[in-house]
Amino acid sequence: MTKILSRSPRRRLELHRLVLERDGWRCQLCGSMQHLQMHHLKFRSQAGSDEEPNLITLCAECPERTHRSSSRYEYGGCS
């Protein structure tokens, strides 16, 4: 498990790179390699951490679709 405090911009970029590399530079829902972003599996507002195991790579389309689905990150992906 990689723990990087994300308070400094430099550390945040390092964590982002680690998560992208771990996830193969692809959205973990639809497989896209375009417009990738890092997202929390468990929201910070629900005591989710900024540590690598709680982060996932998603494209710009997938988070909005997951928020509309009944179960977070359990839908068919982007079309």
ROMAR-419501 format. One record per residue (C-alpha): residue number from 0; residue in one letter; chain; x, y, z. Coordinates in Angstrom, 3 decimals, always signed. Example, Ala and Ser with C-alpha at 12.3 -4.5 7.8 and 13.67 -1.06 7.14 Angstrom:
BEGIN
{atom 0,"A","A",{+12.300,-4.500,+7.800}} {atom 1,"S","A",{+13.670,-1.060,+7.140}} 
% end
This chain:
BEGIN
{atom 0,"M","A",{+0.000,+0.000,+0.000}} {atom 1,"T","A",{+1.350,+3.391,-0.976}} {atom 2,"K","A",{+0.500,+6.233,+1.351}} {atom 3,"I","A",{+1.205,+9.700,+0.040}} {atom 4,"L","A",{-0.210,+12.714,+1.788}} {atom 5,"S","A",{-1.947,+14.731,-0.900}} {atom 6,"R","A",{-1.666,+18.161,+0.686}} {atom 7,"S","A",{+1.179,+19.353,-1.498}} {atom 8,"P","A",{+0.711,+19.614,-5.275}} {atom 9,"R","A",{+3.892,+17.604,-5.847}} {atom 10,"R","A",{+2.736,+14.713,-3.663}} {atom 11,"R","A",{-0.707,+14.793,-5.246}} {atom 12,"L","A",{+0.800,+14.493,-8.741}} {atom 13,"E","A",{+2.940,+11.576,-7.575}} {atom 14,"L","A",{-0.107,+9.799,-6.163}} {atom 15,"H","A",{-2.058,+10.470,-9.366}} {atom 16,"R","A",{+0.755,+8.952,-11.442}} {atom 17,"L","A",{+0.931,+5.885,-9.175}} {atom 18,"V","A",{-2.812,+5.262,-9.481}} {atom 19,"L","A",{-2.721,+5.734,-13.275}} {atom 20,"E","A",{+0.172,+3.290,-13.584}} {atom 21,"R","A",{-1.484,+0.750,-11.302}} {atom 22,"D","A",{-4.678,+0.941,-13.367}} {atom 23,"G","A",{-2.825,+0.609,-16.678}} {atom 24,"W","A",{-3.642,+4.159,-17.803}} {atom 25,"R","A",{-7.262,+3.107,-18.478}} {atom 26,"C","A",{-10.663,+3.891,-17.047}} {atom 27,"Q","A",{-11.448,+0.977,-14.764}} {atom 28,"L","A",{-15.077,+0.903,-15.893}} {atom 29,"C","A",{-15.071,+1.354,-19.652}} {atom 30,"G","A",{-11.399,+0.948,-20.620}} {atom 31,"S","A",{-11.047,+4.411,-22.183}} {atom 32,"M","A",{-7.622,+6.027,-22.231}} {atom 33,"Q","A",{-9.036,+9.532,-22.788}} {atom 34,"H","A",{-9.620,+12.269,-20.175}} {atom 35,"L","A",{-8.524,+10.159,-17.204}} {atom 36,"Q","A",{-9.180,+11.316,-13.654}} {atom 37,"M","A",{-8.558,+9.949,-10.187}} {atom 38,"H","A",{-11.616,+9.290,-8.012}} {atom 39,"H","A",{-12.290,+7.990,-4.517}} {atom 40,"L","A",{-13.980,+4.604,-4.114}} {atom 41,"K","A",{-15.240,+5.660,-0.687}} {atom 42,"F","A",{-16.059,+9.376,-0.530}} {atom 43,"R","A",{-13.900,+11.502,+1.758}} {atom 44,"S","A",{-17.138,+12.762,+3.311}} {atom 45,"Q","A",{-17.747,+9.155,+4.382}} {atom 46,"A","A",{-14.289,+8.818,+5.956}} {atom 47,"G","A",{-12.651,+7.643,+2.719}} {atom 48,"S","A",{-8.905,+8.176,+2.606}} {atom 49,"D","A",{-6.602,+9.753,+0.037}} {atom 50,"E","A",{-4.507,+6.573,+0.003}} {atom 51,"E","A",{-3.883,+4.485,-3.105}} {atom 52,"P","A",{-6.236,+1.583,-2.235}} {atom 53,"N","A",{-9.181,+4.010,-2.032}} {atom 54,"L","A",{-8.477,+5.612,-5.422}} {atom 55,"I","A",{-9.498,+4.534,-8.918}} {atom 56,"T","A",{-8.853,+5.789,-12.451}} {atom 57,"L","A",{-11.978,+6.797,-14.359}} {atom 58,"C","A",{-12.562,+8.706,-17.595}} {atom 59,"A","A",{-14.492,+11.976,-17.492}} {atom 60,"E","A",{-17.736,+10.248,-18.576}} {atom 61,"C","A",{-17.953,+7.411,-16.060}} {atom 62,"P","A",{-18.266,+9.265,-12.708}} {atom 63,"E","A",{-21.368,+11.160,-13.806}} {atom 64,"R","A",{-22.974,+7.950,-15.034}} {atom 65,"T","A",{-22.146,+6.123,-11.797}} {atom 66,"H","A",{-23.738,+8.879,-9.717}} {atom 67,"R","A",{-26.956,+8.288,-11.667}} {atom 68,"S","A",{-26.817,+4.504,-11.208}} {atom 69,"S","A",{-28.191,+2.739,-8.150}} {atom 70,"S","A",{-24.869,+1.272,-7.075}} {atom 71,"R","A",{-21.593,+3.147,-7.245}} {atom 72,"Y","A",{-19.177,+1.798,-9.891}} {atom 73,"E","A",{-21.404,-1.167,-10.749}} {atom 74,"Y","A",{-22.862,-0.318,-14.134}} {atom 75,"G","A",{-21.995,-1.287,-17.690}} {atom 76,"G","A",{-19.504,+1.511,-18.420}} {atom 77,"C","A",{-19.514,+4.171,-21.102}} {atom 78,"S","A",{-20.917,+3.497,-24.515}} 
% end
